[in-house]
Amino acid sequence: MIDRPQDALALINDVLQAAIVIFGVAVVLYNLRHVVRDRVTRAFNSLLLFVVIVYFTELMATRASVPLSADKWLRLEWFGIAMVPAALFHLADALLVTTGDVSRRRRLLVRVWYLLGIAIFAVAMLSELLVTGLELATLAPHLETGPLFPIFFVYFWILSALSINNVWRARERCITYTTRKRMTVIFATSLAAPLAVFPYLLLSSNLRPENSFAFWLLLIAGNIVISLMFAFLTYYIAYFGASSPDRVVRVRLFKYMARVPLAAMIVLVVYVLVIRAGSILGLAVETAVAISVVATVILVEWALHVFKKPLERFFQLTDEPEVRLIQQLSERVLTTRDMHQFLDSVLAATCEVIRTPTAFVAAITPQGPKLESIIGPLENENKQWAEEDLKELADRNSNGLVAENDLEMVGGFLLWQDFWIRPLRSEVDDTVLGIFGIRARSSEPDFNDVEQEAFDRLLDQATE
């Protein structure tokens, strides 16, 4: 029942929390296919999942019919609260690895923080040391602080600060403009998770701020900011580990978010509204919820049917075979710009992992080598001169760029001028398709195991 302005603001806040839950679950499901092979996506998925747990349990606690149920939901919420600092540290470590900063000590600490998070959750769930009795406020039930809460407060924010500092270090290590731009946005939004889940109401003691109009305005503004931060964080992390051009990654993400969370968000928003205001309809809450949810599903499906063609033109969505084929071709066929953009991403990742300022890819054509993509200072040099040098390299090594004459081969690389050169060979007939070159960082290749594994993967992407 909405009797006061605070009740209306609490309802708006519930809607925002529900939207964050739906958005978070949708992103977690979207990233599942990438979590096995990409460390950044795996860490981000963990972080987002813990945030979703916090928001979901808070929603359930506000709807608990008895104090004991609210107490259980709020203690279960501590699983997300306790694990967020560890997941944020995990994400920061994964971002540092993409820049070539691999640390076994830091990876061990990731496991330690996760185990400590589980221990903190166990203490919150099974004892009164961290949090104690329930403060059963009408709109915002919450637990009270226990004797160990100040220690947790210090741990939570120190570990969060260390994690964000590691994200800044990853940004500072970026050599190329593309990765630095993405890492800057990630750094600016990395504070979203700790800000979103920290239990601020435990600091309020018996002041009951939930009765304050300003409290709800601040909470709503905070949730809006958190939502925007997570939206940007999701958008830029989607590019890590992607094996498609930026345009395809962007289109897939937007189409998925338009298709999957939209209907669910509308239905859940209606559900929250009816739960809070169902008695106004003169019906039992259960009846009002059933009618509203069914009517919402019907209306959403009707709207999609009526406005199908305009939406297809706007989102490029359709079930017709011919248009579906065109849609697939638009994602699968690379334009010159798409190819260059994809190669730029591969080269940028190579520069970050290998810690070299310059990398290039040249195609072998009947007219000789042709530079397709360059990252680094070579862009400021004479491209025609560079291609003539590459043509001389190919002429001197006409038999598939095998080391001949005065060129030395070390570790599978041709040592040419101040570059390490690796041929890109076809898997079908072993012909040379192109040349992958990186600026030498020493007299001969000296990759460690992590760098070699990353370089081999990037080499395969460039070949494809």
KEKE-794958 format. One line per field, with one value per residue (C-alpha): x, y, z. Coordinates in Angstrom, 1 decimal. Example, Ala and Ser with C-alpha at 12.3 -4.5 7.8 and 13.67 -1.06 7.14 Angstrom:
# KEKE-794958
east <- (12.3:13.7)
north <- (-4.5:-1.1)
up <- (7.8:7.1)
This chain:
# KEKE-794958
east <- (0.0:1.3:0.4:3.5:6.0:8.6:6.4:6.4:10.1:10.6:8.5:10.7:13.8:12.4:11.8:15.4:16.7:14.6:16.0:19.5:18.8:17.3:20.2:22.8:21.3:21.0:24.7:25.9:24.0:25.3:28.9:28.6:30.0:33.1:34.0:35.9:38.5:38.7:39.9:38.6:35.0:35.2:36.2:33.6:30.9:31.8:31.7:28.3:26.8:27.7:26.2:23.0:22.8:22.9:20.2:18.0:18.2:17.4:14.3:13.2:13.9:11.5:8.8:9.4:6.1:7.8:10.9:12.7:12.5:13.8:16.7:17.6:17.5:19.6:22.2:22.2:22.9:26.3:27.4:27.4:28.7:31.6:32.7:32.5:36.0:37.6:35.8:36.9:40.5:40.1:39.0:41.9:44.3:42.8:43.1:46.8:47.4:46.1:48.9:51.6:51.8:51.6:52.0:51.8:51.6:48.7:46.9:47.4:45.9:42.8:42.2:43.0:40.5:37.8:38.3:38.3:35.0:33.5:34.7:33.1:29.8:29.9:30.5:27.6:25.3:26.0:26.9:26.2:29.9:29.6:25.9:23.3:19.6:17.1:16.0:12.6:12.0:8.8:10.5:14.1:14.7:18.3:20.6:22.6:26.4:28.3:31.6:33.6:31.9:34.5:37.2:35.1:34.6:38.4:39.0:36.2:37.4:41.1:40.8:38.5:41.0:43.9:41.8:41.0:44.6:45.5:43.0:44.8:48.1:46.7:45.6:49.0:50.7:48.5:50.7:48.1:45.3:42.5:43.3:44.0:40.7:38.8:40.8:40.1:36.4:36.8:38.8:36.2:33.4:35.2:34.0:30.4:30.4:31.7:29.5:26.5:26.7:28.2:25.6:25.3:22.2:24.3:26.1:22.9:22.3:18.9:18.5:16.0:17.0:14.5:11.8:13.7:12.7:16.3:17.4:15.2:16.2:19.9:19.3:17.5:20.2:22.8:21.1:20.7:24.5:25.3:23.2:24.9:28.4:27.6:26.2:29.5:31.5:29.6:29.9:33.7:34.5:32.5:35.4:37.9:38.5:36.1:37.0:34.9:35.2:34.0:30.9:29.8:30.4:28.4:25.5:25.3:25.3:22.6:20.4:20.6:19.8:16.9:15.5:16.1:15.8:13.2:10.1:11.3:12.0:8.6:6.9:9.0:8.4:4.6:4.9:6.7:4.2:1.2:2.7:3.1:-0.2:-2.4:-4.9:-5.8:-7.5:-9.8:-8.5:-6.4:-2.7:-2.4:-5.2:-4.0:-0.5:-1.8:-4.0:-1.3:1.5:-0.7:-2.0:1.5:2.8:-0.1:0.3:4.1:3.6:0.8:3.0:5.9:3.6:1.9:5.2:7.2:8.2:9.4:11.3:12.9:14.1:15.3:17.0:17.6:15.6:13.5:12.5:12.3:15.0:16.2:16.6:18.1:20.7:21.5:21.7:24.2:26.2:26.4:28.0:30.2:31.5:34.3:34.5:37.9:37.2:36.1:39.2:41.5:39.6:39.9:43.6:44.1:42.6:44.8:47.9:47.0:46.6:50.0:51.7:50.2:51.1:54.6:55.4:56.4:55.5:54.9:53.3:52.1:50.4:51.2:49.3:51.2:49.7:50.8:52.2:54.2:53.6:50.9:50.6:47.1:47.3:49.9:50.0:52.6:55.3:55.6:52.4:54.4:56.9:56.7:54.2:55.4:59.0:58.0:56.2:59.2:61.4:58.9:59.0:62.7:62.3:59.9:62.1:65.2:63.1:60.9:60.5:57.8:59.8:62.2:65.4:67.9:70.8:71.8:68.6:68.7:65.8:65.5:62.6:60.5:61.1:63.0:65.3:64.8:66.0:64.7:61.6:60.8:58.9:56.6:54.9:51.2:50.6:47.4:46.3:45.1:48.3:50.9:51.2:52.3:49.3:51.0:53.6:53.2:55.9:56.6:59.2:62.1:62.5:65.8:68.4:66.3:62.9:62.7:59.0:58.0:55.3:52.4:53.6:54.1:50.6:49.0:51.1:50.2:46.5:46.8:48.8:45.9:43.4:45.5:45.8:42.1)
north <- (0.0:3.5:5.8:8.1:9.6:7.2:4.3:5.5:6.0:2.5:1.1:2.9:1.5:-2.0:-1.6:-0.5:-3.4:-5.8:-4.3:-4.8:-8.5:-9.2:-7.3:-9.1:-12.6:-12.0:-10.9:-13.9:-16.2:-14.4:-14.8:-18.5:-19.6:-17.5:-18.3:-21.4:-19.9:-16.2:-15.3:-11.7:-12.9:-15.6:-13.1:-10.6:-13.2:-14.2:-10.5:-9.9:-13.1:-12.1:-8.6:-10.2:-12.4:-9.3:-7.5:-10.6:-11.5:-7.9:-8.0:-11.3:-9.9:-6.9:-9.4:-11.9:-12.5:-13.3:-11.9:-15.2:-15.5:-11.9:-12.7:-15.8:-13.9:-11.1:-13.5:-15.3:-11.9:-12.0:-14.6:-12.0:-9.2:-11.3:-12.6:-9.3:-8.0:-11.3:-11.3:-7.8:-8.7:-11.7:-9.4:-7.0:-9.9:-11.1:-7.6:-7.4:-10.7:-9.3:-6.7:-9.3:-8.9:-12.5:-13.1:-16.5:-14.7:-12.6:-15.7:-17.5:-14.4:-14.7:-18.2:-16.9:-14.1:-16.4:-18.8:-15.9:-14.7:-18.2:-18.0:-14.6:-15.8:-18.8:-16.5:-14.2:-17.2:-19.3:-16.8:-13.4:-12.2:-10.3:-9.4:-9.7:-9.3:-8.1:-4.5:-5.1:-1.7:-1.7:-0.8:-1.7:-4.6:-5.0:-6.7:-4.9:-4.9:-7.5:-7.2:-8.3:-5.9:-3.1:-5.6:-6.7:-3.0:-2.4:-5.7:-4.9:-1.4:-2.1:-5.1:-3.2:-0.3:-2.7:-4.3:-0.9:0.1:-3.1:-2.1:1.3:-0.5:-2.5:0.7:2.2:-0.8:-0.5:0.4:0.8:3.5:0.9:-1.1:2.0:3.5:0.3:-0.1:3.6:3.0:-0.3:1.5:4.3:1.8:-0.8:0.8:-0.2:-3.6:-2.6:0.5:-1.6:-4.4:-2.8:-3.0:0.7:0.3:-1.6:1.7:3.5:1.9:2.9:6.1:4.3:6.3:4.4:6.8:9.7:11.1:12.0:8.4:7.0:9.7:8.9:5.2:5.6:7.9:5.4:2.5:4.5:5.3:1.7:0.5:2.8:1.8:-1.9:-1.2:0.4:-2.3:-5.0:-3.3:-2.9:-6.3:-8.0:-7.3:-9.3:-12.7:-12.1:-13.8:-11.5:-7.9:-5.1:-4.5:-8.2:-8.2:-5.0:-6.2:-9.6:-8.0:-5.4:-8.0:-10.4:-7.7:-6.5:-10.0:-11.7:-9.3:-7.0:-9.1:-10.6:-7.1:-5.8:-8.8:-8.5:-4.8:-5.4:-8.1:-5.7:-3.0:-5.3:-6.8:-3.3:-1.9:-5.0:-4.2:-1.0:-3.1:-4.6:-8.1:-10.5:-10.1:-13.5:-12.9:-9.5:-10.9:-13.7:-11.5:-8.8:-11.2:-13.0:-9.7:-8.3:-11.3:-11.1:-7.3:-7.6:-10.4:-8.4:-5.3:-7.3:-8.7:-5.5:-3.5:-6.4:-4.8:-1.5:-3.3:-5.6:-2.6:-1.0:-4.0:-6.1:-9.0:-11.4:-15.0:-14.9:-17.2:-14.8:-11.9:-14.3:-15.3:-11.6:-11.0:-13.9:-12.6:-9.2:-10.8:-13.4:-11.6:-9.2:-5.8:-4.3:-2.1:-5.1:-7.0:-4.1:-3.5:-7.2:-7.3:-4.1:-5.9:-8.9:-6.8:-4.6:-7.7:-9.0:-5.7:-5.9:-9.5:-9.5:-5.9:-4.6:-1.2:-2.3:-5.2:-5.6:-8.1:-8.2:-10.3:-12.2:-11.1:-11.7:-8.2:-8.9:-8.3:-5.7:-4.2:-4.9:-3.6:-1.9:-1.0:1.2:3.7:2.1:3.9:7.1:5.7:5.5:2.7:2.3:2.0:-0.6:-2.7:-2.5:-3.8:-6.6:-7.4:-7.7:-10.0:-12.2:-12.2:-13.3:-16.0:-17.0:-20.6:-20.0:-17.6:-20.3:-18.9:-18.7:-16.5:-14.2:-14.3:-16.2:-18.2:-18.6:-20.2:-20.3:-16.6:-14.9:-12.2:-9.3:-5.8:-5.1:-7.4:-11.0:-12.4:-15.4:-16.7:-17.2:-20.6:-22.1:-25.3:-26.7:-26.7:-25.0:-22.1:-18.8:-16.4:-13.5:-12.3:-11.5:-9.2:-7.8:-5.3:-7.2:-6.6:-8.5:-10.0:-13.1:-14.4:-15.0:-15.8:-17.4:-20.1:-17.7:-15.4:-18.3:-19.6:-16.2:-15.5:-18.8:-18.1:-14.6:-16.0:-18.5:-15.6:-13.6:-16.6:-17.2)
up <- (0.0:-0.9:1.9:2.0:-0.4:1.1:0.0:-3.6:-3.6:-2.1:-4.9:-7.5:-5.8:-6.0:-9.7:-10.2:-8.1:-10.2:-13.4:-12.1:-11.3:-14.7:-16.5:-14.4:-14.9:-18.7:-18.9:-16.9:-19.2:-22.3:-21.1:-20.3:-23.7:-23.2:-19.5:-20.3:-22.6:-21.5:-18.0:-18.0:-18.9:-16.3:-13.6:-14.6:-14.6:-11.1:-10.0:-11.6:-10.2:-6.6:-7.2:-8.5:-5.4:-3.2:-5.1:-5.4:-1.7:-0.7:-2.8:-1.2:2.3:1.7:0.8:3.6:5.5:8.8:10.5:10.5:6.7:6.3:8.7:6.6:3.3:4.7:6.0:2.7:1.1:2.8:0.3:-2.3:-0.1:1.2:-2.3:-4.2:-3.0:-4.0:-7.4:-8.0:-7.2:-9.6:-12.4:-11.8:-12.0:-15.2:-16.7:-15.7:-17.4:-20.7:-20.5:-19.9:-16.1:-14.9:-11.2:-9.5:-6.1:-7.3:-8.6:-5.3:-3.5:-5.7:-4.3:-0.8:-1.0:-2.3:0.6:3.0:1.4:2.0:5.6:6.1:4.7:7.1:10.1:9.0:8.4:11.5:14.2:15.7:15.5:12.2:12.1:14.8:15.2:12.6:12.5:11.0:9.3:7.2:3.8:4.4:6.9:7.8:10.2:12.9:13.3:15.3:17.1:14.0:11.5:11.9:10.9:7.8:7.0:6.8:4.9:2.3:1.4:1.5:-0.8:-3.1:-3.2:-4.0:-6.8:-8.3:-8.0:-10.0:-12.7:-12.9:-13.2:-16.1:-17.7:-17.3:-18.8:-22.0:-25.0:-27.7:-27.8:-28.2:-25.1:-23.1:-24.0:-23.0:-19.8:-18.9:-19.0:-17.0:-14.4:-14.1:-13.6:-11.5:-8.3:-9.2:-7.5:-4.0:-4.0:-5.0:-2.4:0.8:3.6:4.4:6.6:9.2:9.8:10.6:14.0:15.3:13.2:10.8:7.7:5.6:7.0:5.4:2.1:1.3:2.1:-0.7:-3.2:-2.5:-2.8:-6.2:-7.5:-6.4:-8.1:-11.4:-11.3:-10.5:-13.4:-15.9:-14.6:-15.0:-18.5:-19.6:-17.8:-19.6:-23.0:-22.9:-21.3:-24.1:-26.4:-24.3:-25.8:-28.7:-32.0:-34.1:-35.3:-32.9:-35.1:-34.8:-31.0:-30.6:-32.7:-31.0:-27.5:-28.3:-30.1:-27.2:-24.6:-26.7:-27.1:-23.7:-20.8:-22.2:-21.8:-18.5:-17.1:-18.1:-16.4:-13.3:-13.0:-13.2:-10.6:-8.2:-8.8:-8.2:-5.1:-3.6:-4.9:-5.5:-2.8:-4.7:-7.4:-4.8:-5.4:-3.5:-4.1:-5.7:-8.1:-9.1:-9.7:-11.9:-14.0:-14.4:-15.4:-17.9:-19.3:-19.5:-21.5:-23.9:-24.4:-24.9:-27.5:-29.2:-29.4:-30.9:-33.5:-34.5:-34.7:-36.0:-39.3:-37.9:-35.2:-37.8:-39.7:-36.5:-34.9:-38.1:-36.6:-38.7:-39.1:-42.9:-44.4:-47.0:-44.6:-42.0:-44.6:-45.3:-41.5:-41.1:-44.1:-42.5:-39.4:-41.1:-44.2:-43.4:-45.1:-45.6:-42.6:-40.5:-41.4:-40.5:-37.3:-36.3:-37.2:-35.2:-32.2:-32.7:-33.0:-30.1:-27.9:-29.2:-28.2:-24.7:-24.1:-25.7:-24.4:-27.7:-29.2:-32.8:-34.7:-38.3:-40.6:-44.3:-46.9:-49.6:-53.0:-56.6:-56.6:-53.4:-49.7:-48.8:-45.4:-44.0:-40.5:-38.3:-34.6:-33.2:-34.4:-37.9:-38.7:-38.8:-41.3:-45.1:-45.9:-49.5:-48.3:-45.7:-48.4:-50.7:-47.8:-47.3:-51.0:-50.8:-47.8:-49.8:-52.9:-50.9:-49.2:-52.1:-51.0:-48.5:-46.4:-45.3:-43.8:-46.6:-47.6:-44.7:-42.7:-39.4:-38.0:-34.2:-32.4:-35.6:-36.3:-39.0:-37.6:-40.1:-39.4:-35.9:-36.3:-35.5:-38.5:-38.5:-41.7:-41.6:-43.3:-44.7:-42.9:-46.2:-48.4:-46.1:-48.5:-47.0:-46.7:-45.0:-42.6:-38.9:-37.6:-34.1:-33.0:-31.4:-27.7:-27.5:-29.8:-30.3:-29.2:-25.5:-24.8:-21.5:-21.5:-20.9:-23.7:-26.1:-25.5:-26.0:-29.1:-30.7:-30.1:-31.6:-34.6:-35.3:-35.2:-37.7:-40.0:-40.0)
